[in-house]
Amino acid sequence: MGERQIDMLSEVKNKIRKFIVDNFLFGDESISLKDDVSFLETGTVDSTGMLELIAFVENEFKIPIGNDELNPENLDSINNIASFIYRKKGGNV
């Protein structure tokens, strides 16, 4: 992965983090939201919130998410979502 791709992936992670903080942590930036922490295990995002998160990812990154892609490996942490977006967009995030 080139430097440009790493920068773009970092930008994707920052957008996801901001969405999570703004919508599920009520803007409390003092809460440490690590890239690899499970949203569901920590209770950061519940099942209803996951629907909001999916809609955000589809709209923000212009990708469709199929029913077969709705799994924790794709959507349950900042790292997982960023990697999923990277794969869906063929490395062009």
C-alpha positions as CSV (number, residue, x, y, z in Angstrom):
1,M,0.0,0.0,0.0
2,G,1.4,3.3,-1.1
3,E,1.7,6.5,1.0
4,R,-1.3,8.1,-0.8
5,Q,-3.5,5.0,0.0
6,I,-2.4,5.1,3.6
7,D,-3.4,8.7,3.8
8,M,-6.7,8.0,2.2
9,L,-7.4,5.1,4.5
10,S,-6.5,7.3,7.5
11,E,-9.1,9.9,6.2
12,V,-11.7,7.1,5.9
13,K,-11.0,6.1,9.5
14,N,-11.3,9.7,10.7
15,K,-14.7,10.1,9.0
16,I,-16.0,6.9,10.5
17,R,-14.7,7.9,14.0
18,K,-16.3,11.3,13.7
19,F,-19.6,9.7,12.7
20,I,-19.5,7.3,15.7
21,V,-18.5,10.0,18.2
22,D,-21.2,12.4,16.9
23,N,-24.0,9.9,16.7
24,F,-23.4,7.3,19.4
25,L,-21.0,9.0,21.9
26,F,-23.0,12.2,21.9
27,G,-19.9,14.2,20.7
28,D,-17.8,13.2,23.7
29,E,-14.4,13.1,22.2
30,S,-12.8,12.3,25.5
31,I,-13.9,8.7,25.0
32,S,-11.0,6.8,23.5
33,L,-12.3,5.0,20.4
34,K,-9.6,2.6,19.2
35,D,-9.6,1.5,15.6
36,D,-9.8,-2.2,16.5
37,V,-12.4,-2.2,19.2
38,S,-15.7,-4.0,18.5
39,F,-18.7,-1.6,18.5
40,L,-21.1,-4.4,19.5
41,E,-19.0,-5.9,22.3
42,T,-18.4,-2.5,23.9
43,G,-22.0,-1.4,23.4
44,T,-20.9,1.6,21.4
45,V,-23.3,0.7,18.6
46,D,-26.5,-1.4,19.1
47,S,-28.4,-3.2,16.4
48,T,-30.5,-0.1,15.5
49,G,-27.4,2.0,15.4
50,M,-25.8,-0.5,13.1
51,L,-28.5,0.3,10.5
52,E,-27.6,4.0,10.8
53,L,-23.9,3.2,10.5
54,I,-24.6,1.1,7.3
55,A,-26.6,4.0,5.8
56,F,-23.7,6.4,6.6
57,V,-21.1,4.1,5.0
58,E,-23.3,3.6,1.9
59,N,-24.0,7.3,1.5
60,E,-20.6,8.8,2.5
61,F,-18.5,6.4,0.5
62,K,-20.9,5.7,-2.4
63,I,-20.9,1.9,-2.0
64,P,-23.8,-0.5,-1.8
65,I,-23.7,-3.0,1.0
66,G,-25.3,-6.3,0.3
67,N,-27.1,-8.5,2.8
68,D,-24.3,-11.1,2.5
69,E,-21.8,-8.4,3.6
70,L,-23.6,-7.4,6.8
71,N,-21.3,-9.1,9.2
72,P,-18.9,-8.2,12.0
73,E,-15.8,-8.8,9.8
74,N,-16.9,-5.9,7.7
75,L,-18.7,-3.5,10.0
76,D,-17.8,-4.0,13.7
77,S,-14.8,-1.7,14.2
78,I,-13.2,1.3,12.5
79,N,-10.5,-1.0,11.1
80,N,-13.0,-3.5,9.7
81,I,-15.2,-0.8,8.1
82,A,-12.1,1.0,6.5
83,S,-10.8,-2.3,5.2
84,F,-14.2,-3.2,3.8
85,I,-14.6,0.1,2.1
86,Y,-11.0,-0.3,0.7
87,R,-11.9,-3.7,-0.8
88,K,-15.3,-2.5,-2.1
89,K,-13.7,0.4,-3.9
90,G,-10.9,-1.7,-5.3
91,G,-8.2,0.1,-3.3
92,N,-9.4,3.5,-4.4
93,V,-10.9,5.0,-1.3
